[in-house]
Amino acid sequence: MNTKEFLGKLLETFLLVLFGCGSVAVAVLFGEYNSILQIGVVWGFGVMLAIYLTRHLSCAHLNPAVSIAMVLSKRMKARKLPSYLLAQFVGAFIAGWMVFLLFSPSIEYYEAANSIVRGTPASVDTARMFGEFYPNPGAGAVVSMPLAILAEAFGTFLLVLLIFSLTEGCNVGRPSDTMAPVFIGLTVTSIICLVAPLTQAGLNPARDFGPRLVAWMTGWGKAAFSDTNGGFFFVYIFAPIIGGIIATLFFVYILEPVMKKTAGSCNCEK
C-alpha cells in the first residue's frame, strides 16, 4: 500500500473513532445524550463523513472486518491487507489519545465527583468511553459472553452484508455512489440501536482495541481489560471478524448469484 492509501486508511478510522468515542465521552461525562439513538446517529455521521473524505485516497473500509471481507470476496488484493489493518489500528489509537486529551480534566472531575478510583472495577464506568464492555455498563442488560459474541458477530454480519448490498452493481436497488456513504452511515446507526444496549456495539476490532489501549496506558490498567475470561478478544475482535466472514460467504455464494439471475427491476406481478 502506498502513502496515499495508508493516509486514507488512517484518516478514515481516526475520524470514525474521534466522533464516535467523543460522543460516548460527552454522554458519560455531561449527560448530553438521552438515548442510544442519539449516540448512534453521531457514529453514523462519523462513518459517512469519513467515507466522503477518504474514498478518493483508499477503499473506505474503516474496519478490519470489512477489509478482510473484501479480500475474501476478491474485491481487494490480499497483499494490501496487513498495511490496511495497521493503518486502521494506528488511526483508532491516535483518535483515542485525542479523546483523552480533550476530556482528561473533565474525566478527573467526574471521577472525583463520583468517588471513582481509576483502575478499580468501578472505573469501567469511565473506561467505556474508550473500549467496549459487556454487559453495557450504562444499560443494565444481562449478557453472557456467548450472547455477547453472538451480538457482535450478528451486528457485523449485518454491517458487511449491507455494505455489499449498498455498493455492488448486481443490486438494482442500491443507491448512487454519491449517496452510498449516507446509507452506510444509517446502517451503522441502526445496528448500534439494536446491539449497543448489550455490548456497546463494537463491530470493529480497530475501533475497540486502539482506544482501549489508550485507556490501559492512561491509568485504567486492568479495568480497561476487565473481563478475565478472554471476553475482550472473543467478543470485540474475534466475533466481528467471524461475522464479516459469514456475511461475505452468504453474499458471494447465495445472495449475489440470485441478484445476478434477476436482472432488471423486481416484477411482483409474476
FIRONU-732972 format. One record per residue (C-alpha): residue number from 1; x, y, z; residue in three letters. Coordinates in steps of 0.02 Angstrom, whole numbers, plus 50000, padded with zeros to 5 digits. Layout:
<atoms>
ATOM     n       u       v       w   res
ATOM   NUM       X       Y       Z   ALA
...
</atoms>
This chain:
<atoms>
ATOM     n       u       v       w   res
ATOM     1   50000   50000   50000   MET
ATOM     2   50067   50171   49954   ASN
ATOM     3   50072   50327   50062   THR
ATOM     4   49908   50393   49992   LYS
ATOM     5   49814   50234   50039   GLU
ATOM     6   49894   50224   50211   PHE
ATOM     7   49848   50404   50247   LEU
ATOM     8   49671   50374   50187   GLY
ATOM     9   49650   50221   50299   LYS
ATOM    10   49724   50313   50449   LEU
ATOM    11   49614   50467   50425   LEU
ATOM    12   49452   50373   50399   GLU
ATOM    13   49472   50269   50557   THR
ATOM    14   49533   50421   50654   PHE
ATOM    15   49375   50519   50609   LEU
ATOM    16   49260   50373   50648   LEU
ATOM    17   49334   50344   50820   VAL
ATOM    18   49353   50529   50860   LEU
ATOM    19   49170   50569   50831   PHE
ATOM    20   49105   50404   50898   GLY
ATOM    21   49207   50389   51058   CYS
ATOM    22   49190   50577   51082   GLY
ATOM    23   49001   50558   51083   SER
ATOM    24   49012   50421   51214   VAL
ATOM    25   49126   50531   51320   ALA
ATOM    26   49003   50675   51309   VAL
ATOM    27   48860   50560   51357   ALA
ATOM    28   48953   50487   51508   VAL
ATOM    29   49031   50647   51574   LEU
ATOM    30   48896   50775   51537   PHE
ATOM    31   48737   50677   51509   GLY
ATOM    32   48710   50770   51346   GLU
ATOM    33   48632   50625   51252   TYR
ATOM    34   48469   50549   51312   ASN
ATOM    35   48464   50391   51207   SER
ATOM    36   48570   50264   51114   ILE
ATOM    37   48489   50329   50954   LEU
ATOM    38   48572   50498   50976   GLN
ATOM    39   48743   50419   51003   ILE
ATOM    40   48711   50302   50858   GLY
ATOM    41   48673   50449   50744   VAL
ATOM    42   48841   50527   50788   VAL
ATOM    43   48929   50363   50747   TRP
ATOM    44   48833   50357   50584   GLY
ATOM    45   48885   50534   50540   PHE
ATOM    46   49064   50488   50581   GLY
ATOM    47   49057   50342   50460   VAL
ATOM    48   48977   50447   50324   MET
ATOM    49   49100   50592   50338   LEU
ATOM    50   49250   50475   50346   ALA
ATOM    51   49197   50389   50186   ILE
ATOM    52   49166   50552   50094   TYR
ATOM    53   49335   50619   50150   LEU
ATOM    54   49443   50470   50108   THR
ATOM    55   49367   50359   49974   ARG
ATOM    56   49470   50450   49841   HIS
ATOM    57   49627   50406   49939   LEU
ATOM    58   49590   50224   49979   SER
ATOM    59   49449   50099   49988   CYS
ATOM    60   49350   50173   50133   ALA
ATOM    61   49327   50017   50239   HIS
ATOM    62   49353   50096   50412   LEU
ATOM    63   49350   49922   50488   ASN
ATOM    64   49469   49771   50485   PRO
ATOM    65   49319   49654   50474   ALA
ATOM    66   49264   49742   50314   VAL
ATOM    67   49441   49740   50242   SER
ATOM    68   49453   49553   50274   ILE
ATOM    69   49283   49530   50193   ALA
ATOM    70   49342   49624   50039   MET
ATOM    71   49494   49512   50023   VAL
ATOM    72   49389   49353   50040   LEU
ATOM    73   49268   49415   49909   SER
ATOM    74   49415   49456   49793   LYS
ATOM    75   49370   49640   49792   ARG
ATOM    76   49540   49686   49866   MET
ATOM    77   49713   49612   49844   LYS
ATOM    78   49771   49511   49994   ALA
ATOM    79   49943   49594   49992   ARG
ATOM    80   49862   49758   50045   LYS
ATOM    81   49780   49687   50199   LEU
ATOM    82   49924   49699   50326   PRO
ATOM    83   49952   49884   50287   SER
ATOM    84   49766   49920   50291   TYR
ATOM    85   49749   49838   50462   LEU
ATOM    86   49900   49932   50529   LEU
ATOM    87   49833   50100   50468   ALA
ATOM    88   49661   50065   50542   GLN
ATOM    89   49732   50022   50713   PHE
ATOM    90   49850   50172   50711   VAL
ATOM    91   49708   50290   50664   GLY
ATOM    92   49598   50222   50804   ALA
ATOM    93   49742   50234   50929   PHE
ATOM    94   49777   50415   50886   ILE
ATOM    95   49592   50458   50897   ALA
ATOM    96   49585   50375   51068   GLY
ATOM    97   49726   50489   51126   TRP
ATOM    98   49638   50642   51058   MET
ATOM    99   49479   50598   51152   VAL
ATOM   100   49581   50575   51311   PHE
ATOM   101   49671   50742   51289   LEU
ATOM   102   49510   50835   51255   LEU
ATOM   103   49415   50765   51403   PHE
ATOM   104   49551   50723   51529   SER
ATOM   105   49511   50866   51650   PRO
ATOM   106   49325   50826   51641   SER
ATOM   107   49360   50642   51670   ILE
ATOM   108   49459   50684   51827   GLU
ATOM   109   49318   50796   51889   TYR
ATOM   110   49188   50660   51854   TYR
ATOM   111   49292   50529   51944   GLU
ATOM   112   49313   50642   52096   ALA
ATOM   113   49128   50688   52100   ALA
ATOM   114   49076   50505   52091   ASN
ATOM   115   49213   50434   52204   SER
ATOM   116   49286   50330   52063   ILE
ATOM   117   49467   50275   52077   VAL
ATOM   118   49541   50249   51906   ARG
ATOM   119   49599   50070   51882   GLY
ATOM   120   49472   49993   52000   THR
ATOM   121   49323   49890   51938   PRO
ATOM   122   49211   50043   51965   ALA
ATOM   123   49313   50141   51838   SER
ATOM   124   49237   50037   51698   VAL
ATOM   125   49106   50175   51703   ASP
ATOM   126   49233   50293   51625   THR
ATOM   127   49337   50164   51531   ALA
ATOM   128   49184   50130   51422   ARG
ATOM   129   49218   50297   51337   MET
ATOM   130   49363   50210   51252   PHE
ATOM   131   49338   50022   51235   GLY
ATOM   132   49176   49924   51242   GLU
ATOM   133   49114   49815   51382   PHE
ATOM   134   48979   49684   51402   TYR
ATOM   135   48856   49697   51478   PRO
ATOM   136   48848   49881   51429   ASN
ATOM   137   48886   49971   51595   PRO
ATOM   138   48757   50104   51555   GLY
ATOM   139   48612   49992   51504   ALA
ATOM   140   48588   49865   51643   GLY
ATOM   141   48571   49720   51519   ALA
ATOM   142   48601   49538   51566   VAL
ATOM   143   48729   49473   51441   VAL
ATOM   144   48837   49316   51449   SER
ATOM   145   48996   49301   51347   MET
ATOM   146   48916   49183   51218   PRO
ATOM   147   48773   49305   51195   LEU
ATOM   148   48895   49450   51179   ALA
ATOM   149   48992   49353   51046   ILE
ATOM   150   48831   49319   50953   LEU
ATOM   151   48776   49501   50963   ALA
ATOM   152   48941   49568   50897   GLU
ATOM   153   48954   49436   50761   ALA
ATOM   154   48775   49464   50705   PHE
ATOM   155   48793   49653   50707   GLY
ATOM   156   48949   49642   50598   THR
ATOM   157   48863   49516   50486   PHE
ATOM   158   48726   49644   50453   LEU
ATOM   159   48853   49783   50426   LEU
ATOM   160   48957   49688   50298   VAL
ATOM   161   48804   49616   50210   LEU
ATOM   162   48728   49788   50190   LEU
ATOM   163   48892   49866   50132   ILE
ATOM   164   48899   49737   49993   PHE
ATOM   165   48715   49762   49952   SER
ATOM   166   48728   49951   49951   LEU
ATOM   167   48881   49958   49838   THR
ATOM   168   48877   49809   49720   GLU
ATOM   169   48813   49833   49543   GLY
ATOM   170   48712   49672   49546   CYS
ATOM   171   48588   49752   49666   ASN
ATOM   172   48472   49862   49563   VAL
ATOM   173   48404   49938   49724   GLY
ATOM   174   48571   50009   49778   ARG
ATOM   175   48589   50198   49800   PRO
ATOM   176   48702   50301   49688   SER
ATOM   177   48887   50308   49727   ASP
ATOM   178   48860   50485   49792   THR
ATOM   179   48729   50429   49918   MET
ATOM   180   48801   50262   49969   ALA
ATOM   181   48902   50335   50117   PRO
ATOM   182   48741   50408   50188   VAL
ATOM   183   48656   50239   50187   PHE
ATOM   184   48808   50151   50259   ILE
ATOM   185   48808   50279   50400   GLY
ATOM   186   48622   50245   50429   LEU
ATOM   187   48662   50059   50432   THR
ATOM   188   48788   50087   50572   VAL
ATOM   189   48662   50192   50669   THR
ATOM   190   48528   50058   50653   SER
ATOM   191   48644   49917   50708   ILE
ATOM   192   48703   50019   50857   ILE
ATOM   193   48523   50044   50912   CYS
ATOM   194   48499   49855   50906   LEU
ATOM   195   48661   49792   50983   VAL
ATOM   196   48730   49933   51093   ALA
ATOM   197   48614   49900   51242   PRO
ATOM   198   48701   49731   51255   LEU
ATOM   199   48884   49759   51210   THR
ATOM   200   48903   49943   51165   GLN
ATOM   201   48911   49885   50982   ALA
ATOM   202   49095   49873   50941   GLY
ATOM   203   49077   49793   50768   LEU
ATOM   204   49256   49846   50731   ASN
ATOM   205   49416   49772   50805   PRO
ATOM   206   49518   49930   50772   ALA
ATOM   207   49387   50045   50846   ARG
ATOM   208   49389   49942   51005   ASP
ATOM   209   49572   49898   51029   PHE
ATOM   210   49651   50066   50986   GLY
ATOM   211   49556   50172   51113   PRO
ATOM   212   49555   50030   51240   ARG
ATOM   213   49745   50028   51233   LEU
ATOM   214   49745   50215   51267   VAL
ATOM   215   49638   50185   51422   ALA
ATOM   216   49758   50048   51480   TRP
ATOM   217   49905   50167   51459   MET
ATOM   218   49824   50314   51549   THR
ATOM   219   49782   50238   51717   GLY
ATOM   220   49637   50118   51692   TRP
ATOM   221   49757   49971   51681   GLY
ATOM   222   49668   49805   51710   LYS
ATOM   223   49500   49893   51713   ALA
ATOM   224   49521   49925   51527   ALA
ATOM   225   49526   49736   51504   PHE
ATOM   226   49408   49693   51646   SER
ATOM   227   49347   49526   51579   ASP
ATOM   228   49470   49393   51638   THR
ATOM   229   49389   49258   51530   ASN
ATOM   230   49456   49323   51365   GLY
ATOM   231   49297   49418   51326   GLY
ATOM   232   49392   49566   51256   PHE
ATOM   233   49468   49459   51118   PHE
ATOM   234   49323   49343   51082   PHE
ATOM   235   49185   49474   51089   VAL
ATOM   236   49266   49627   51011   TYR
ATOM   237   49399   49557   50893   ILE
ATOM   238   49357   49376   50851   PHE
ATOM   239   49167   49395   50838   ALA
ATOM   240   49166   49543   50716   PRO
ATOM   241   49290   49456   50602   ILE
ATOM   242   49187   49295   50603   ILE
ATOM   243   49027   49393   50573   GLY
ATOM   244   49107   49481   50425   GLY
ATOM   245   49170   49317   50352   ILE
ATOM   246   48998   49236   50364   ILE
ATOM   247   48918   49389   50282   ALA
ATOM   248   49045   49379   50140   THR
ATOM   249   49010   49195   50108   LEU
ATOM   250   48823   49225   50115   PHE
ATOM   251   48830   49370   49993   PHE
ATOM   252   48956   49296   49870   VAL
ATOM   253   48885   49120   49862   TYR
ATOM   254   48700   49145   49894   ILE
ATOM   255   48635   49323   49877   LEU
ATOM   256   48745   49390   49736   GLU
ATOM   257   48708   49244   49616   PRO
ATOM   258   48521   49266   49645   VAL
ATOM   259   48535   49453   49612   MET
ATOM   260   48630   49423   49451   LYS
ATOM   261   48500   49300   49389   LYS
ATOM   262   48360   49425   49415   THR
ATOM   263   48422   49567   49305   ALA
ATOM   264   48316   49723   49294   GLY
ATOM   265   48188   49786   49419   SER
ATOM   266   48083   49671   49526   CYS
ATOM   267   47916   49624   49450   ASN
ATOM   268   47799   49574   49590   CYS
ATOM   269   47659   49530   49468   GLU
ATOM   270   47745   49374   49404   LYS
</atoms>
